[in-house]
Amino acid sequence: MSELSFMGKLMKAMELSKAAHTGLTLTYFDVIELSGEIEALKGYIAELEAERRWIPVSERLPENISNVLILSRGEQLIASYLSKYSLWYVPFVDKPVVTHWMPLPELPEVQE
């Protein structure tokens, strides 16, 4: 689901909600449409939560030469994983004990 369609759906849901709270009549089709929008938004939220969860290293490891956020001895650190050597590289940390990791967020678009 694109960000634009997500925002459009959210705006529609807000409009319908405002109509309901101000006493305007909602038709059966408005309710059906709103219900569908809510389910679509719940699905989108679930996708985002799945993408941004802490992944146990016992479940899976990152792809080769991946920069990720790790949890090591209770600290959140940025690390690189080198699968060819089964090695976590964390600058200034000797032998990190990595229990979980997650992908780094995408960088924002820079407008010049």
N, CA, C and O atoms as CSV, one atom per row, in Angstrom:
chain,resi,resn,atom,element,x,y,z
A,1,MET,N,N,0.861,-1.163,0.000
A,1,MET,CA,C,0.000,0.000,0.000
A,1,MET,C,C,0.906,1.223,0.000
A,1,MET,O,O,1.792,1.339,0.846
A,2,SER,N,N,0.692,2.124,-0.930
A,2,SER,CA,C,1.539,3.312,-0.997
A,2,SER,C,C,1.161,4.281,0.110
A,2,SER,O,O,0.062,4.227,0.662
A,3,GLU,N,N,2.110,5.178,0.425
A,3,GLU,CA,C,1.870,6.163,1.477
A,3,GLU,C,C,0.709,7.067,1.105
A,3,GLU,O,O,-0.091,7.440,1.962
A,4,LEU,N,N,0.613,7.423,-0.179
A,4,LEU,CA,C,-0.462,8.303,-0.616
A,4,LEU,C,C,-1.812,7.638,-0.446
A,4,LEU,O,O,-2.748,8.263,0.051
A,5,SER,N,N,-1.932,6.388,-0.847
A,5,SER,CA,C,-3.226,5.723,-0.697
A,5,SER,C,C,-3.542,5.519,0.786
A,5,SER,O,O,-4.708,5.585,1.177
A,6,PHE,N,N,-2.535,5.275,1.611
A,6,PHE,CA,C,-2.755,5.157,3.048
A,6,PHE,C,C,-3.319,6.462,3.596
A,6,PHE,O,O,-4.302,6.449,4.336
A,7,MET,N,N,-2.708,7.583,3.240
A,7,MET,CA,C,-3.178,8.882,3.724
A,7,MET,C,C,-4.574,9.184,3.199
A,7,MET,O,O,-5.406,9.728,3.925
A,8,GLY,N,N,-4.836,8.835,1.944
A,8,GLY,CA,C,-6.172,9.052,1.389
A,8,GLY,C,C,-7.224,8.266,2.137
A,8,GLY,O,O,-8.305,8.778,2.429
A,9,LYS,N,N,-6.910,7.030,2.446
A,9,LYS,CA,C,-7.853,6.188,3.189
A,9,LYS,C,C,-8.054,6.714,4.602
A,9,LYS,O,O,-9.170,6.704,5.122
A,10,LEU,N,N,-6.986,7.167,5.211
A,10,LEU,CA,C,-7.093,7.714,6.553
A,10,LEU,C,C,-7.963,8.974,6.559
A,10,LEU,O,O,-8.790,9.163,7.450
A,11,MET,N,N,-7.768,9.824,5.565
A,11,MET,CA,C,-8.577,11.047,5.466
A,11,MET,C,C,-10.053,10.709,5.272
A,11,MET,O,O,-10.917,11.348,5.872
A,12,LYS,N,N,-10.350,9.707,4.437
A,12,LYS,CA,C,-11.735,9.294,4.208
A,12,LYS,C,C,-12.349,8.774,5.509
A,12,LYS,O,O,-13.487,9.107,5.840
A,13,ALA,N,N,-11.590,7.955,6.243
A,13,ALA,CA,C,-12.084,7.423,7.512
A,13,ALA,C,C,-12.361,8.550,8.496
A,13,ALA,O,O,-13.346,8.503,9.233
A,14,MET,N,N,-11.500,9.563,8.514
A,14,MET,CA,C,-11.706,10.697,9.408
A,14,MET,C,C,-12.949,11.499,9.011
A,14,MET,O,O,-13.706,11.947,9.872
A,15,GLU,N,N,-13.152,11.674,7.712
A,15,GLU,CA,C,-14.339,12.392,7.241
A,15,GLU,C,C,-15.607,11.666,7.664
A,15,GLU,O,O,-16.553,12.286,8.150
A,16,LEU,N,N,-15.622,10.341,7.477
A,16,LEU,CA,C,-16.806,9.568,7.840
A,16,LEU,C,C,-17.028,9.577,9.346
A,16,LEU,O,O,-18.166,9.626,9.814
A,17,SER,N,N,-15.927,9.528,10.107
A,17,SER,CA,C,-16.041,9.572,11.560
A,17,SER,C,C,-16.604,10.914,12.012
A,17,SER,O,O,-17.461,10.966,12.894
A,18,LYS,N,N,-16.120,12.003,11.404
A,18,LYS,CA,C,-16.612,13.333,11.751
A,18,LYS,C,C,-18.101,13.444,11.424
A,18,LYS,O,O,-18.866,14.017,12.199
A,19,ALA,N,N,-18.505,12.904,10.293
A,19,ALA,CA,C,-19.915,12.932,9.912
A,19,ALA,C,C,-20.760,12.195,10.946
A,19,ALA,O,O,-21.854,12.642,11.292
A,20,ALA,N,N,-20.254,11.072,11.434
A,20,ALA,CA,C,-21.001,10.293,12.427
A,20,ALA,C,C,-21.124,11.062,13.739
A,20,ALA,O,O,-22.176,11.037,14.378
A,21,HIS,N,N,-20.046,11.752,14.147
A,21,HIS,CA,C,-20.068,12.478,15.417
A,21,HIS,C,C,-20.891,13.765,15.364
A,21,HIS,O,O,-21.382,14.225,16.395
A,22,THR,N,N,-21.044,14.340,14.194
A,22,THR,CA,C,-21.815,15.581,14.085
A,22,THR,C,C,-23.284,15.320,13.797
A,22,THR,O,O,-24.047,16.263,13.588
A,23,GLY,N,N,-23.690,14.063,13.783
A,23,GLY,CA,C,-25.095,13.737,13.605
A,23,GLY,C,C,-25.526,13.598,12.159
A,23,GLY,O,O,-26.709,13.391,11.889
A,24,LEU,N,N,-24.596,13.705,11.222
A,24,LEU,CA,C,-24.964,13.507,9.826
A,24,LEU,C,C,-25.261,12.041,9.590
A,24,LEU,O,O,-24.682,11.165,10.233
A,25,THR,N,N,-26.139,11.788,8.693
A,25,THR,CA,C,-26.552,10.418,8.426
A,25,THR,C,C,-25.532,9.708,7.545
A,25,THR,O,O,-25.119,10.223,6.506
A,26,LEU,N,N,-25.138,8.524,7.978
A,26,LEU,CA,C,-24.275,7.675,7.167
A,26,LEU,C,C,-25.153,6.638,6.488
A,26,LEU,O,O,-26.053,6.062,7.099
A,27,THR,N,N,-24.875,6.417,5.231
A,27,THR,CA,C,-25.624,5.392,4.515
A,27,THR,C,C,-25.013,4.033,4.801
A,27,THR,O,O,-23.912,3.931,5.342
A,28,TYR,N,N,-25.734,3.006,4.435
A,28,TYR,CA,C,-25.243,1.636,4.561
A,28,TYR,C,C,-23.923,1.500,3.800
A,28,TYR,O,O,-22.994,0.845,4.271
A,29,PHE,N,N,-23.848,2.121,2.624
A,29,PHE,CA,C,-22.637,2.005,1.804
A,29,PHE,C,C,-21.451,2.744,2.432
A,29,PHE,O,O,-20.305,2.317,2.288
A,30,ASP,N,N,-21.732,3.866,3.137
A,30,ASP,CA,C,-20.668,4.560,3.864
A,30,ASP,C,C,-20.089,3.665,4.947
A,30,ASP,O,O,-18.873,3.597,5.127
A,31,VAL,N,N,-20.967,2.981,5.666
A,31,VAL,CA,C,-20.530,2.089,6.746
A,31,VAL,C,C,-19.714,0.932,6.181
A,31,VAL,O,O,-18.679,0.568,6.740
A,32,ILE,N,N,-20.177,0.355,5.075
A,32,ILE,CA,C,-19.435,-0.742,4.436
A,32,ILE,C,C,-18.068,-0.255,3.973
A,32,ILE,O,O,-17.065,-0.944,4.163
A,33,GLU,N,N,-18.023,0.935,3.364
A,33,GLU,CA,C,-16.756,1.482,2.894
A,33,GLU,C,C,-15.818,1.749,4.064
A,33,GLU,O,O,-14.633,1.419,3.998
A,34,LEU,N,N,-16.337,2.341,5.130
A,34,LEU,CA,C,-15.527,2.623,6.308
A,34,LEU,C,C,-14.997,1.339,6.929
A,34,LEU,O,O,-13.842,1.278,7.351
A,35,SER,N,N,-15.832,0.325,6.984
A,35,SER,CA,C,-15.413,-0.967,7.532
A,35,SER,C,C,-14.259,-1.550,6.718
A,35,SER,O,O,-13.288,-2.062,7.275
A,36,GLY,N,N,-14.378,-1.465,5.397
A,36,GLY,CA,C,-13.303,-1.957,4.527
A,36,GLY,C,C,-12.024,-1.168,4.706
A,36,GLY,O,O,-10.936,-1.743,4.699
A,37,GLU,N,N,-12.140,0.154,4.868
A,37,GLU,CA,C,-10.969,1.003,5.073
A,37,GLU,C,C,-10.277,0.653,6.388
A,37,GLU,O,O,-9.049,0.601,6.452
A,38,ILE,N,N,-11.056,0.415,7.420
A,38,ILE,CA,C,-10.493,0.059,8.719
A,38,ILE,C,C,-9.719,-1.250,8.623
A,38,ILE,O,O,-8.618,-1.362,9.161
A,39,GLU,N,N,-10.292,-2.240,7.940
A,39,GLU,CA,C,-9.597,-3.520,7.786
A,39,GLU,C,C,-8.314,-3.357,6.988
A,39,GLU,O,O,-7.299,-3.971,7.316
A,40,ALA,N,N,-8.348,-2.530,5.933
A,40,ALA,CA,C,-7.139,-2.283,5.132
A,40,ALA,C,C,-6.072,-1.604,5.981
A,40,ALA,O,O,-4.894,-1.951,5.894
A,41,LEU,N,N,-6.479,-0.636,6.804
A,41,LEU,CA,C,-5.524,0.054,7.667
A,41,LEU,C,C,-4.935,-0.884,8.721
A,41,LEU,O,O,-3.749,-0.795,9.037
A,42,LYS,N,N,-5.759,-1.778,9.263
A,42,LYS,CA,C,-5.244,-2.764,10.226
A,42,LYS,C,C,-4.197,-3.651,9.569
A,42,LYS,O,O,-3.177,-3.968,10.181
A,43,GLY,N,N,-4.443,-4.054,8.320
A,43,GLY,CA,C,-3.473,-4.865,7.588
A,43,GLY,C,C,-2.173,-4.116,7.357
A,43,GLY,O,O,-1.088,-4.680,7.495
A,44,TYR,N,N,-2.288,-2.849,7.007
A,44,TYR,CA,C,-1.103,-2.020,6.771
A,44,TYR,C,C,-0.301,-1.857,8.057
A,44,TYR,O,O,0.927,-1.937,8.033
A,45,ILE,N,N,-0.974,-1.631,9.165
A,45,ILE,CA,C,-0.303,-1.502,10.461
A,45,ILE,C,C,0.416,-2.810,10.813
A,45,ILE,O,O,1.545,-2.785,11.304
A,46,ALA,N,N,-0.227,-3.934,10.566
A,46,ALA,CA,C,0.397,-5.237,10.850
A,46,ALA,C,C,1.656,-5.428,10.012
A,46,ALA,O,O,2.654,-5.949,10.509
A,47,GLU,N,N,1.621,-5.009,8.732
A,47,GLU,CA,C,2.806,-5.096,7.873
A,47,GLU,C,C,3.943,-4.256,8.430
A,47,GLU,O,O,5.085,-4.711,8.489
A,48,LEU,N,N,3.635,-3.033,8.839
A,48,LEU,CA,C,4.661,-2.153,9.389
A,48,LEU,C,C,5.252,-2.716,10.675
A,48,LEU,O,O,6.464,-2.659,10.882
A,49,GLU,N,N,4.399,-3.258,11.536
A,49,GLU,CA,C,4.888,-3.843,12.785
A,49,GLU,C,C,5.780,-5.041,12.512
A,49,GLU,O,O,6.785,-5.234,13.196
A,50,ALA,N,N,5.423,-5.853,11.514
A,50,ALA,CA,C,6.240,-7.022,11.178
A,50,ALA,C,C,7.605,-6.599,10.632
A,50,ALA,O,O,8.613,-7.244,10.919
A,51,GLU,N,N,7.642,-5.519,9.847
A,51,GLU,CA,C,8.902,-5.024,9.303
A,51,GLU,C,C,9.810,-4.451,10.378
A,51,GLU,O,O,11.031,-4.557,10.267
A,52,ARG,N,N,9.251,-3.857,11.402
A,52,ARG,CA,C,10.022,-3.128,12.400
A,52,ARG,C,C,10.005,-3.802,13.761
A,52,ARG,O,O,9.844,-3.136,14.783
A,53,ARG,N,N,10.168,-5.103,13.782
A,53,ARG,CA,C,10.211,-5.800,15.062
A,53,ARG,C,C,11.626,-6.306,15.302
A,53,ARG,O,O,12.403,-6.495,14.366
A,54,TRP,N,N,11.946,-6.520,16.574
A,54,TRP,CA,C,13.228,-7.109,16.924
A,54,TRP,C,C,13.195,-8.578,16.531
A,54,TRP,O,O,12.288,-9.311,16.926
A,55,ILE,N,N,14.175,-9.006,15.758
A,55,ILE,CA,C,14.247,-10.390,15.268
A,55,ILE,C,C,15.302,-11.127,16.085
A,55,ILE,O,O,16.464,-10.722,16.098
A,56,PRO,N,N,14.912,-12.206,16.768
A,56,PRO,CA,C,15.922,-12.984,17.507
A,56,PRO,C,C,16.925,-13.613,16.533
A,56,PRO,O,O,16.539,-14.074,15.459
A,57,VAL,N,N,18.210,-13.632,16.904
A,57,VAL,CA,C,19.206,-14.254,16.027
A,57,VAL,C,C,18.963,-15.755,15.907
A,57,VAL,O,O,19.420,-16.384,14.953
A,58,SER,N,N,18.245,-16.333,16.870
A,58,SER,CA,C,17.911,-17.758,16.782
A,58,SER,C,C,16.872,-18.015,15.696
A,58,SER,O,O,16.755,-19.135,15.199
A,59,GLU,N,N,16.112,-16.973,15.323
A,59,GLU,CA,C,15.103,-17.106,14.271
A,59,GLU,C,C,15.724,-16.995,12.884
A,59,GLU,O,O,15.483,-17.828,12.010
A,60,ARG,N,N,16.533,-15.947,12.698
A,60,ARG,CA,C,17.257,-15.769,11.431
A,60,ARG,C,C,18.266,-14.650,11.594
A,60,ARG,O,O,18.187,-13.842,12.519
A,61,LEU,N,N,19.224,-14.623,10.666
A,61,LEU,CA,C,20.267,-13.605,10.670
A,61,LEU,C,C,20.073,-12.680,9.469
A,61,LEU,O,O,19.396,-13.049,8.509
A,62,PRO,N,N,20.656,-11.490,9.512
A,62,PRO,CA,C,20.532,-10.576,8.368
A,62,PRO,C,C,21.265,-11.105,7.143
A,62,PRO,O,O,22.056,-12.044,7.222
A,63,GLU,N,N,20.979,-10.475,6.012
A,63,GLU,CA,C,21.690,-10.825,4.785
A,63,GLU,C,C,23.147,-10.381,4.910
A,63,GLU,O,O,23.497,-9.582,5.778
A,64,ASN,N,N,23.986,-10.917,4.026
A,64,ASN,CA,C,25.410,-10.603,4.052
A,64,ASN,C,C,25.656,-9.105,3.896
A,64,ASN,O,O,25.002,-8.427,3.104
A,65,ILE,N,N,26.601,-8.615,4.661
A,65,ILE,CA,C,27.029,-7.217,4.659
A,65,ILE,C,C,25.817,-6.295,4.815
A,65,ILE,O,O,25.578,-5.409,3.995
A,66,SER,N,N,25.073,-6.527,5.874
A,66,SER,CA,C,23.915,-5.706,6.195
A,66,SER,C,C,24.225,-4.813,7.380
A,66,SER,O,O,24.790,-5.264,8.376
A,67,ASN,N,N,23.860,-3.560,7.272
A,67,ASN,CA,C,23.929,-2.659,8.415
A,67,ASN,C,C,22.583,-2.723,9.112
A,67,ASN,O,O,21.539,-2.487,8.504
A,68,VAL,N,N,22.622,-3.043,10.391
A,68,VAL,CA,C,21.390,-3.251,11.150
A,68,VAL,C,C,21.540,-2.666,12.555
A,68,VAL,O,O,22.637,-2.312,12.989
A,69,LEU,N,N,20.426,-2.576,13.238
A,69,LEU,CA,C,20.417,-2.200,14.643
A,69,LEU,C,C,20.420,-3.492,15.438
A,69,LEU,O,O,19.628,-4.392,15.161
A,70,ILE,N,N,21.311,-3.596,16.434
A,70,ILE,CA,C,21.399,-4.824,17.229
A,70,ILE,C,C,21.135,-4.525,18.698
A,70,ILE,O,O,21.225,-3.384,19.151
A,71,LEU,N,N,20.810,-5.578,19.420
A,71,LEU,CA,C,20.707,-5.529,20.866
A,71,LEU,C,C,21.811,-6.423,21.410
A,71,LEU,O,O,21.812,-7.632,21.179
A,72,SER,N,N,22.758,-5.821,22.138
A,72,SER,CA,C,23.897,-6.553,22.687
A,72,SER,C,C,24.103,-6.115,24.124
A,72,SER,O,O,24.411,-4.954,24.394
A,73,ARG,N,N,23.932,-7.054,25.045
A,73,ARG,CA,C,24.091,-6.772,26.485
A,73,ARG,C,C,23.233,-5.577,26.922
A,73,ARG,O,O,23.674,-4.728,27.697
A,74,GLY,N,N,22.012,-5.532,26.413
A,74,GLY,CA,C,21.075,-4.484,26.798
A,74,GLY,C,C,21.274,-3.149,26.106
A,74,GLY,O,O,20.548,-2.197,26.394
A,75,GLU,N,N,22.242,-3.053,25.197
A,75,GLU,CA,C,22.487,-1.810,24.475
A,75,GLU,C,C,22.052,-1.939,23.029
A,75,GLU,O,O,22.212,-2.991,22.411
A,76,GLN,N,N,21.494,-0.850,22.492
A,76,GLN,CA,C,21.167,-0.787,21.077
A,76,GLN,C,C,22.356,-0.184,20.342
A,76,GLN,O,O,22.805,0.915,20.668
A,77,LEU,N,N,22.861,-0.906,19.354
A,77,LEU,CA,C,24.039,-0.474,18.607
A,77,LEU,C,C,23.814,-0.692,17.118
A,77,LEU,O,O,23.030,-1.554,16.722
A,78,ILE,N,N,24.497,0.084,16.305
A,78,ILE,CA,C,24.485,-0.164,14.862
A,78,ILE,C,C,25.653,-1.079,14.555
A,78,ILE,O,O,26.771,-0.865,15.024
A,79,ALA,N,N,25.378,-2.106,13.756
A,79,ALA,CA,C,26.407,-3.097,13.446
A,79,ALA,C,C,26.303,-3.510,11.983
A,79,ALA,O,O,25.297,-3.270,11.315
A,80,SER,N,N,27.363,-4.130,11.513
A,80,SER,CA,C,27.368,-4.759,10.191
A,80,SER,C,C,27.483,-6.251,10.408
A,80,SER,O,O,28.226,-6.708,11.277
A,81,TYR,N,N,26.735,-7.017,9.607
A,81,TYR,CA,C,26.822,-8.466,9.711
A,81,TYR,C,C,27.468,-9.006,8.446
A,81,TYR,O,O,27.030,-8.696,7.339
A,82,LEU,N,N,28.504,-9.808,8.608
A,82,LEU,CA,C,29.214,-10.418,7.489
A,82,LEU,C,C,28.952,-11.918,7.537
A,82,LEU,O,O,29.621,-12.647,8.269
A,83,SER,N,N,27.981,-12.375,6.758
A,83,SER,CA,C,27.564,-13.777,6.862
A,83,SER,C,C,28.658,-14.746,6.409
A,83,SER,O,O,28.731,-15.869,6.910
A,84,LYS,N,N,29.505,-14.326,5.472
A,84,LYS,CA,C,30.579,-15.197,4.994
A,84,LYS,C,C,31.472,-15.653,6.146
A,84,LYS,O,O,32.009,-16.760,6.128
A,85,TYR,N,N,31.622,-14.786,7.143
A,85,TYR,CA,C,32.477,-15.093,8.286
A,85,TYR,C,C,31.685,-15.287,9.579
A,85,TYR,O,O,32.276,-15.480,10.642
A,86,SER,N,N,30.356,-15.237,9.498
A,86,SER,CA,C,29.496,-15.295,10.690
A,86,SER,C,C,29.991,-14.294,11.740
A,86,SER,O,O,30.182,-14.636,12.907
A,87,LEU,N,N,30.191,-13.057,11.295
A,87,LEU,CA,C,30.823,-12.043,12.126
A,87,LEU,C,C,29.948,-10.795,12.230
A,87,LEU,O,O,29.434,-10.286,11.234
A,88,TRP,N,N,29.796,-10.322,13.458
A,88,TRP,CA,C,29.159,-9.029,13.714
A,88,TRP,C,C,30.272,-8.020,13.888
A,88,TRP,O,O,31.157,-8.216,14.721
A,89,TYR,N,N,30.248,-6.939,13.115
A,89,TYR,CA,C,31.236,-5.878,13.278
A,89,TYR,C,C,30.541,-4.681,13.912
A,89,TYR,O,O,29.612,-4.103,13.348
A,90,VAL,N,N,31.022,-4.326,15.107
A,90,VAL,CA,C,30.493,-3.169,15.825
A,90,VAL,C,C,31.697,-2.314,16.192
A,90,VAL,O,O,32.546,-2.742,16.975
A,91,PRO,N,N,31.779,-1.100,15.629
A,91,PRO,CA,C,32.942,-0.256,15.946
A,91,PRO,C,C,33.075,-0.025,17.450
A,91,PRO,O,O,32.091,0.254,18.137
A,92,PHE,N,N,34.273,-0.141,17.938
A,92,PHE,CA,C,34.621,0.112,19.345
A,92,PHE,C,C,34.014,-0.879,20.333
A,92,PHE,O,O,34.009,-0.615,21.536
A,93,VAL,N,N,33.503,-2.012,19.857
A,93,VAL,CA,C,32.959,-3.039,20.755
A,93,VAL,C,C,33.662,-4.350,20.428
A,93,VAL,O,O,33.647,-4.816,19.289
A,94,ASP,N,N,34.277,-4.930,21.449
A,94,ASP,CA,C,34.978,-6.198,21.265
A,94,ASP,C,C,34.026,-7.346,21.605
A,94,ASP,O,O,33.496,-7.403,22.714
A,95,LYS,N,N,33.812,-8.241,20.672
A,95,LYS,CA,C,32.992,-9.435,20.841
A,95,LYS,C,C,31.574,-9.118,21.354
A,95,LYS,O,O,31.243,-9.461,22.489
A,96,PRO,N,N,30.749,-8.476,20.540
A,96,PRO,CA,C,29.378,-8.203,20.975
A,96,PRO,C,C,28.598,-9.511,21.137
A,96,PRO,O,O,28.826,-10.472,20.402
A,97,VAL,N,N,27.694,-9.538,22.086
A,97,VAL,CA,C,26.809,-10.685,22.299
A,97,VAL,C,C,25.439,-10.269,21.755
A,97,VAL,O,O,24.631,-9.666,22.460
A,98,VAL,N,N,25.202,-10.603,20.498
A,98,VAL,CA,C,23.996,-10.147,19.813
A,98,VAL,C,C,22.868,-11.146,20.047
A,98,VAL,O,O,23.003,-12.336,19.762
A,99,THR,N,N,21.752,-10.637,20.571
A,99,THR,CA,C,20.589,-11.498,20.797
A,99,THR,C,C,19.467,-11.211,19.820
A,99,THR,O,O,18.716,-12.115,19.454
A,100,HIS,N,N,19.343,-9.942,19.388
A,100,HIS,CA,C,18.280,-9.529,18.481
A,100,HIS,C,C,18.827,-8.486,17.505
A,100,HIS,O,O,19.843,-7.841,17.767
A,101,TRP,N,N,18.139,-8.335,16.385
A,101,TRP,CA,C,18.500,-7.315,15.409
A,101,TRP,C,C,17.238,-6.850,14.673
A,101,TRP,O,O,16.201,-7.513,14.712
A,102,MET,N,N,17.347,-5.705,14.006
A,102,MET,CA,C,16.271,-5.219,13.141
A,102,MET,C,C,16.884,-4.361,12.043
A,102,MET,O,O,17.942,-3.761,12.236
A,103,PRO,N,N,16.219,-4.302,10.889
A,103,PRO,CA,C,16.740,-3.456,9.808
A,103,PRO,C,C,16.743,-1.986,10.220
A,103,PRO,O,O,15.900,-1.546,11.002
A,104,LEU,N,N,17.689,-1.247,9.692
A,104,LEU,CA,C,17.695,0.197,9.902
A,104,LEU,C,C,16.592,0.820,9.056
A,104,LEU,O,O,16.271,0.298,7.989
A,105,PRO,N,N,16.008,1.918,9.506
A,105,PRO,CA,C,15.000,2.579,8.673
A,105,PRO,C,C,15.623,3.147,7.414
A,105,PRO,O,O,16.825,3.406,7.375
A,106,GLU,N,N,14.817,3.342,6.389
A,106,GLU,CA,C,15.313,3.932,5.160
A,106,GLU,C,C,15.621,5.407,5.400
A,106,GLU,O,O,14.952,6.078,6.187
A,107,LEU,N,N,16.641,5.894,4.711
A,107,LEU,CA,C,17.013,7.297,4.853
A,107,LEU,C,C,15.961,8.182,4.179
A,107,LEU,O,O,15.353,7.770,3.191
A,108,PRO,N,N,15.746,9.371,4.695
A,108,PRO,CA,C,14.783,10.272,4.056
A,108,PRO,C,C,15.333,10.790,2.733
A,108,PRO,O,O,16.544,10.815,2.515
A,109,GLU,N,N,14.430,11.201,1.862
A,109,GLU,CA,C,14.851,11.805,0.610
A,109,GLU,C,C,15.386,13.199,0.903
A,109,GLU,O,O,14.738,13.985,1.595
A,110,VAL,N,N,16.550,13.499,0.385
A,110,VAL,CA,C,17.159,14.802,0.598
A,110,VAL,C,C,16.827,15.671,-0.596
A,110,VAL,O,O,17.141,15.330,-1.736
A,111,GLN,N,N,16.190,16.795,-0.326
A,111,GLN,CA,C,15.867,17.740,-1.394
A,111,GLN,C,C,16.892,18.863,-1.388
A,111,GLN,O,O,17.111,19.528,-0.376
A,112,GLU,N,N,17.503,19.050,-2.526
A,112,GLU,CA,C,18.567,20.081,-2.626
A,112,GLU,C,C,18.018,21.359,-3.187
A,112,GLU,O,O,18.756,22.332,-3.343
